[in-house]
Amino acid sequence: MQDKMRKILDKNREKIQYGNLPTYIPELNKAKKDALGIYISMLDGTEVGAGDYEYKFTIQSISKVITLLIALEDRGPEYVFGKVGMEPTGDAFNSMMKLEIVRPSKPFNPMINAGAIAVTSMIKGNTQAERIKRIMDFFKLVTQNPDLRINESVYMSEKQTGDRNRAMAYFMKDVGIIETDVEESLDLYFKQCSIEVTCKDIARIGLFLSNDGKLQSTGEQLISPTYSRMAKAFMVTCGMYNASGEFAINVGIPAKSGVGGGIMAVAPGKMGIGVLGPSLDEKGNSIAGREVLKDFSDEFNLSIF
Ligand code: GLN
């Protein structure tokens, strides 16, 4: 297995030269552009990694899947989907265009920034500290990594330059999509995006979803299988933003990308997969990561279609 994974990485290493590191969050521009790694975590407990699977990067938008699950548990689907839709946008992940066009206003889905910020604002907790602790504890449990932490410089960088996210959040407060404190919700969102992970951590998030919301280590049903199914459906339709259709056709498994260069993917009932390649295409998806996943899915016949 590891041999095959190494071969897939070697084949796709030349793709690293294409694309760019993000500049709109200045701290992300400092990533190692030629890092390339893959890790898989299987339902039978087998785990295998190849390449830079221990390289640390920030989870970014991959976190949106987890906060959706927490919000669904906290508020139930009626409330969550009363405020955030279920449809792909065809627009960039940080687009604000459709927010005002659609009446009544509703972000299209929880995977784009507007929808994710709204979802994060729904997470319960008496204090801000309690909310961030709930998010971190959930991540630590699912990744089985008690050492997960927030990368403070990325967090500060996001907070300082997140004016587009801030603008969307204030708009959503105005139209009643966000019902809590805007700055606190944004702060929570910037923090969840700045959690530092490796391919191994995100592979284990994938494993959790491939196991329908049950912890593989203890067998505990942490979240409802229905919510896990919803999350995977969103990953298929919106997880790679306005490249989700192409990814579904070429790779065929639920996946979620982040501008830190990671992609978390799920082979339902089989395994979670984490890949990393920090250089992004114009849609914000890892170029090398996407190609590695395509070859991996082909090699092991993982497409769900
Ligand atoms: N923190 C990033 C942002 O808000 C997340 C975007 C992403 O990973 N696609 O823009």
Boltz pocket constraint, residues with backbone or C-beta under 6 A from the ligand:
constraints:
  - pocket:
      binder: B
      contacts: [[A, 59], [A, 60], [A, 61], [A, 62], [A, 93], [A, 94], [A, 113], [A, 158], [A, 165], [A, 189], [A, 193], [A, 257], [A, 258], [A, 259], [A, 260], [A, 284]]
      max_distance: 6.0
